[in-house]
Amino acid sequence: MTALIEAHDVTRSFEVSAGMFRRKRKLHAVNGIDLTLEKGEVLGIVGESGCGKSTLARILLGLLPPTSGTIRFDGRDLRTLKRRDLARQVQPVFQDPYSSLNPRRTIASIVAFPLDVHGIGSSADRRREALKIMDLVGLPARFADRHPRELSGGQRQRVAIARALIMKPEIIVCDEPTSALDVSVQSQILNLLLELRNEFGLTYVFISHNLGVVEHIATRVAVMYLGRVVELAETSAMFANPRHPYTRALLSSILTPVPGLGIPETGLGLAFPDPLNPPSGCVFHPRCPSAFDACKCVEPQLAGNGQVRAACHLESFNTGPEGTSAYES
């Protein structure tokens, strides 16, 4: 497969006020990310709130420049691409369909808006193309002259997907696209995204905190913690045998329908890490049940075989010469 996006050592920092008479502090929302996105794959990005998922999405969309590091799109440096050229190839589907659509526009004009911005076709051509894309995402033509307030949440998200598709992009970045929807509607939207991927050969970056959703749709998963990728694995391998202690804690937190089991215990405690004051060494070590001395002072790097890589000292110490791990034994 061909790498559409290559991110190397990408960092995004923000200056955060610490008070009227205090010096601003630096927050590393994304910190040293290395990722590739292959053509045709669905890369799931998961982690707790505040781990940097959405910041990374905005960087990939060109909405935020990285503070440092490089991103290459189809072999070209992202910094050399014009916003319009990038928008033709990478389109977003945001979390909340209630706020991502202009309430004053009709559905057809919302879907056709990217064509309008890029000056593609006549007004009649743009409307015709909008109706065609609406039909593909399950929106009848009778909705064309309605407004977003007249549609349900699932229908509005279909409008957002249609708007993203109309430019025929290579990549769609989905930032929590189902979290604001009912469970039954979530499955419809996920199945629609999978159908569109097969039909158009789309590539997705799918950001979510819902591991069940990610397992259903992703081909590969990146687990983020405090701005870093701590595990990168093919979906089936990660869910069958997670290597990083944080990934195992996330998977153990999934509620099950079995009566009497109650709320699962993750072992992570109630306190969240402070992104303005990250710990030294492995950023996860204060919450890790397997931490030892090296974890407190040495930052681990992603290590492991081709299918699964984890930024954990246990993984690098226990990975044998043939790529096997102590977790597999």
N, C-alpha and C positions, 0 to 999 in steps of 0.2 A: 504493500500500500504506500501511497505518497503522503508525506507529511504536509498538511495544509497550514498548520500553525506550529511553530517552534518557539518556545519561550525559554530563555536562558537567564538564570539568576535575576529574575524580575522582582523588584522591590517597589512598594508604594508607601510613602510616609506622609503623615499629616502633622501639622503643628497644632497642638491642643492647648487651650488656655488652662492654666492651673490656678488662676485667681488674679485679682486686680494688680497686686504688687509682686506677683511671682513670675518667673521666667516661663515661657511656653515650653511644653514638653513634647517630645517627638513620639508619635505612635506609628509603629510599623504594621500597617494593616495587611500588607502582603510582604513576605520576607524571604527572598532567595528562592523563588519558585522556578523549577525546571519541569517543563511539560511539553509533550508533543500531542498534536491532534491529527490522527490519520483520516484520510478520506473515507467516508462511509461509516465511521464508528460513532458511537454515542458515549461520550466521556461524562460520567457522573461525578459531580463534586459535592462532597458531603462534609458535615461538621456542625458543631454547635453554633448558635447565634453569636456573631461577633468574631468568627474565626477568619474572615476575609473572603468568603465565597463571592459575595456580591461585588466587592471591590475588584476582584479578579475578573469577574464577568464584564464590568465596565471598562477595564483595561483592554480586554480582548475585543470589545466593541469599538474601541477608539474613543470612548467618552472620557476616559481618564488617561493621561500619559503616565507611564511608569517613572518613578523617581530615578531608578537605575536599572540596568539589565537591557536585554534586547528581545524583541519579538519579531519573528519573520512570518509573513503570510505568503504562502505559495512561493517561498524563496526570496521575497522582497522585504526589506526592512520596513516595519510598520510606520516608522517616522517619516519615510519618504512618500507614503501614500496619501493622497488627498482624501478628505473625509467622504466626499461623494463616491470616489472610487471604492473605498472600503465598504461603504453602505450598500453598494451593488452586490457585494459578495458576502457580507455578514449582517444579519438582521436579528433583532431581539424579539422575544416574547416575555413580557414582564409579569410580575406576580399578580397584581391586582387589576382585573379587567374592568373594575368600577372606576379606576382613576387613570388608566392608561389610554382611554379613548376620549376624544373631544366630544362633549355632550351636545354641542351646537351643530355638529355635522351629521349628515345622514350616513347610514352604514356603507352605502356604495362609495360615497366620497371619502370616507375614512380608509377603506380598503384601497382605493385608487390613489390616495394622497402621495405615496412614494413615486408613482409614475409622474404625477403633477410636478413634484419637486425636481425631478430629473428631466422634465420636459419631453417625456416619451409619449408620442402619439397625440392625436386630437382628443378633445373632450369626449367625443362619441367612442373613440377607440378605448380610452381609459375606462369608461363605464362598462363597455363590452367585456374588457379583460377582468374587471372587478366582479361582474356577474359570473364569469366562468370560474374564477377562483373561489367565490362564495359557494358555488355548487360543489366544488371539490371538497370543501370543509364541512359540508352538510348544512349550508344556510340557503333556504329557498329564495328565489328571485323576489318574492313578495316582501322580503325584509329590506330591500335595497333602499327604499325611501323612508325607512323608520329611523329612529334615533336610539342611542344606546340605552336610555332609560326605559325603553319599551321591550328590552331583551332580558333574558335571565342571565345569571352569571356564566353558565356554560356556553351560552350563545355568544356572549360578549368575548369570551376567550377564543372562540372560533373566529370572531371578527379579527382579533389581534393576530391569530395565526395566519389568516388570509392576507392581512396587510403585510406580514413578514414574507409571505410566499410570493407576492405579486412581482417582486423584483427578480425572482428566480435565483436566490442566493445559493452559495455553496454551503454556508454554515448558518445555523440558527442557534443563538444563545438563549436558552430558556432559564430564566431566573425565578425559581419557585412557581412554575406556571399553573400548578394545581392546588396550591396550599389554601387559596381563598374559596375553593369550591367544595360542594358536598361530595361525600365519598363516592356515591353512584356516578356523579358527573365526572369526578376525577378519572375513573376508569375509561369513560368514553373519550376524554381528551387524550389520555395516554395512548389508547388504541388508535386514535386519529393520527397522532404524531408518528406512531410506528408505521401506519399505512402510508403516510406521506413520505416517510423516509424510504420505503421500498419503491414507491412510485417515481420519486424524483431523484433518488440517490443522494439524499441529504445527509449532512454531517451535523450532529448536535453536540453542544455543550449543555449538559442538563444539571442545574444547580438545585439542590433540595436538602432539607433536613430529614426527609422521610425515607428511611432506608428501604422500606417495602416498595415504594415507588421506584427508587433507584435500581433495586434488584430486578424489577420488571422490565425496565426500559434500557438500562446501560449495558454496554459491552465491556467497559473498563471503568474503574472507580479510583478517584483520588480523594483521600481522606485528609482534611485540613485541620490543623490545631494551631491557634495563635499565629496565623499568617503563614504557616509552613505546611508543606505536604509531608505527612508522617507515614502514609502508606499509599502505594500505587500498585494496583493489581487488576487482573482480569476479573470480571464480576463473579463468575462461578467460583474461581479460586479463592477470592476474598471472603465470600459468604460461607464457603465450606471450611476454610482454614485461615482465619485472620491472623496476621503475624504481630501487629503492633498492639500493645496493651490497651491503647485508647480505642482502637477499632473493635477489640473484643468487648470493651465496656459499652460502646455504642450498640453493638449487636445484642448484648444482653439486656439492653434497656427496652427492646421491642416488646410491646404488650402482646399477649397471646389470648386466644379465646377460651383457653382451658379453665373451667370453673375452679375456684379455690386457690389459684396460684397467687392472686393479689398483684400488687405493683412490684415489678422486678427491681432487684438491688444491683446498681451498677458498680458500686464501690468507689465512685468518683467524689463522694462527699457533696455538701451543699454549697461550698464556696467556689465561685468561678475565678479563673486566673485574671490577673490585672494586666491588660495589654500594654499599659503605660509603664509597667515595671515587671517585665518578663523575667523568669528565673534564669540563672546561668546554666550552662550545659544543656541537657535535654529539657525543653520547655515543659514537658509533661511530667517530669520527675516528682514534683510535690504531690501529685495525685496518683502516682503509679504504685501499685502494690508490689511490683517486681524491681523497684529502683535499688541500685547499689551505688557505691562511692563514685565510680566513673560517671554515672548519670548526672551528678551534681556539677561537674566541671568540664566535661567534654561533650560538645554537640555532636550527636550521631548523624551520619549521612545515610541516604537511601542505599540499602544493600539487599542482596537476595538474588534469586534467579530471574529469568525473563518474565515469567508470569506474575510474580509477586515480589515487590521490593518494599522494605520497611525501614524507617529511620529510627532504629532501636539498637542499642548496644547488644542486647541479647541476640538479635538477628545476625549482626555482623560477627559476634563471637562464635555463634553456633552454626554458621553457614560453612559447610564443608567444601572441599575442592570441586565437587561436582554440582554445586548449587543447591544441595539439600540442606534442610534446616532441622534443628533439634525439635522444633514444633511438630515436625512431621513424624517423629519417632515416638 
